[in-house]
Amino acid sequence: MEMLISLLVQVISGAVGGNLAGMTKQSLGTGLNTTLGGVGGLILGQVVSALTGTSGGEALDVAAVGSNIVGGGVGGLVLTWVVGLIKSKMAEK
């Protein structure tokens, strides 16, 4: 059960990060910002959880939840921003 909660926190944090990245000129639209943010949040959230040793999902302590929020938010922000940047560079040509 704790693993499911961790995944949900990562996806939601990623979606928020994706929408924050969408506030720049690299916006992809609300739906795509949210979707890419969720995917990026899940990916980087899992990487950060594995690196910090909180990936076991056995406890929901402050470190695990904080790791999920930060990793998910940053992952969603970065993936959405990079895809938006690539899209805007392709549109220039």
C-alpha positions, -999 to +999 in steps of 0.1 A: +000+000+000+028+024+008+044+018-026+011+028-043+010+060-022+046+068-031+039+063-068+008+086-066+028+113-048+055+111-075+029+114-103+010+142-087+042+161-079+054+156-115+021+169-129+024+200-108+060+204-119+050+199-155+024+226-152+049+249-136+072+243-166+042+250-189+040+285-175+070+294-197+070+300-234+077+262-239+041+253-229+026+223-246-009+228-234-024+219-201-031+182-209+003+175-224+021+194-196+003+174-170+008+141-188+045+146-195+050+160-159+034+129-145+057+106-165+088+126-157+078+127-120+074+090-119+107+083-137+129+107-117+110+101-085+119+064-087+155+072-095+158+096-065+140+071-042+165+044-052+195+067-047+183+078-013+174+043-001+137+051+003+125+029-025+115-001-004+081+014+003+081-001+038+074+032+056+060+066+048+083+088+068+092+124+062+123+115+042+105+092+019+076+115+012+100+145+008+121+125-016+090+116-036+078+151-038+111+167-048+120+139-072+086+139-088+083+177-090+117+182-105+114+153-129+081+166-142+094+201-146+125+190-164+109+166-188+081+190-197+105+219-202+129+199-223+101+186-246+087+221-249+122+235-258+127+208-284+092+215-299+099+253-300+133+248-317+117+225-343+090+251-350+116+278-357+131+258-386 
